[in-house]
């Protein structure tokens, strides 16, 4: 009988340990899942905050300017703009210069509205009727009468 009582108490001890191990494991699993979900919620909040900050950093939405001279007008458009100082504006995202004779497309330009100049150090594409110029930047000065292209540049000329 002593042997039988000892087995019963051992089985009871193992049964209690199984329940204890199961409850402890389940508690740890629930805490782990709760921790992951809370981190995911925090990451989503941070991503949302970053998105909101990007929207609020834009001072001019869809800016439009023009460079005027005696012979032509060059219209400038972009998706975003920020004032750098009283005269200079940083134009970003799909910046386009358009006149009757050419167009230039790039991603970032510093436009000086007082001097009527524009400078870019990002990849640019110049297109006219018979010419395509791809460059790493440009400088428009002399009220749009002169354009200098910077960096590695390539030019394609079409003959009619």
Helices and strands as residue ranges (DSSP letters): H 2-56, E 60-61, E 64-68, E 73-77, E 80-83, E 88-98, E 102-112, E 117-120, E 124-128, E 131-135, E 137-141, E 146-150, E 154-157
